[in-house]
Amino acid sequence: MGIVEEAHNVKVLGSGDQIIVLAHGFGTDQSVWKHLVPYLLEDYRVVLYDNMGAGTTNPDYFDFNRYATLEGYAYDLLAILEELQIESCIFVGHSVSCMIGAMASISRPDLFTKIVMISGSPRYLNDVDYFGGFEQEDLDQLFEAMQSNYKAWCSGFAPLAVGGDMESVAVQEFSRTLFNMRPDIALSVAQTIFQSDMRQILSLVTVPCHIIQSMKDLAVPVVVSEYLHRNIGGDSIVEVMSSDGHLPQLSSPDIVIPVLLRHIRQNIAQ
């Protein structure tokens, strides 16, 4: 196993000619895909990895400068594909990984046959003529809460992000992976993500994009999926699901998995 693969806990499962890469969002790790993976193993080779900074990665590898922008994560993704000698894949990104995949596809469109985006957003802050869902003071409060008592913040944020029942397995699961992150790294990653603005790169994305979104999501208002659809350079398609929350593949697998499988298998033109 190569250095990059080891650092990112890369796993390759299943057997098939087509490769699917699954990339998780903030506060989780590759375990967020546990309900989806069994449905893919027969027809695809599935690549799972952890973003640097996830609780499952070595915190010594986390370079605060490299990961002060999303580019650092996009370079990691390209390095993983290169080390595995992957020439083309279907990329399924959750949350921040939607923009990481989009960015990687701009420099190497040949590597991506399509990008499936779940709960993605190019910008979380509201702006003139743009509704991202947050004001700067909301974010400042969020960062302050993370800094003052990380554990308490995790147990408050997890049910809000997941949506639905406080006692659900999905909330417990997200609390666990969130709490596994080193607090200073989690704060740095959250600041990078929530302060990012990827709107200017969207027109450069030429790979077909399938944009999937929960009807109700604390982090990403539904209008954001329409914004992505209108501004992505290549072909795109949007589907809003009846699910609730920012991690629907974990909290509502019965709704989300059939939708994901359909978008993985289907081309936009069909």
Phi, psi and omega in degrees: 000136182284168181301315182296314180301316182295316182298327184258010180053044183294134174234136175242121185234164172079177182217125178181166180282325182273142182252135174244129176253126180252124184235128187271173180255190183299137173081359179239188172216191186299343180295345180296342182265009190300331180281334183276319189309314182303332181282348185257339193297330183286323187257345187225158163269126187250125178253123177246143174207164178253136173292144178300135183104338175300153184300341181272352181262161180286117183298338178294337179278352184280113181262110186299329178286313181302320185261021174282346173228165182286344179305320181304320180288325179294319176297321178300315181300313180296324179294322178296314180298321180293315182295327179275358181056044178273126182262341178196141181211161166266123183256124177248112183247141176248135174057237184299334181292343174299313181285329177296315178295319179299316181295316179298323183289338179290319180279332180224069181299335180297337184277347187238118175279329173196160176239125174257120184252125175246124176056042181268153176211137178278343180197132184266340181274141173294154179211175175302128179059021178215130179249106179260345176108343183232146167262160181302323182293328175300314183292319179301320179294319179299313181295322180297317180296321179297321183287321189282322178204092188298318182298315179296320179299315180303313185289339175275322185284322185305308180295327178294315183290318183285326182078165176076211192287130180301328186268004187294155178299323181297319178296316179298320181295315180292321176302319182297309184290328178294314183290338178289342180285146175289131188307319181291326177290316180301317180297315180298315180296316180299319179297316179300314184291307187290338179264000185284153176222104185255011186300323185290341181270346189302322183293342181273352180280119184251348180285140178302135182238132175254112187258116185240138190211146173284149177299325181229120184213118181306322188269335187224104176297151183302327181299337180295323179296323176293321178299314178302313181303317181288330191255348177290138186293321182271192177292143175212162181217146182239141170222124176260123184264161181281011182281165181239132172108169187270348180235059188296334179292341178263320187268333181227056184302327181298328178275317193279321186298315176301322179294313179300314181298321179296316181288329177293322185274337192257142173268151185302322184295337185291000000 
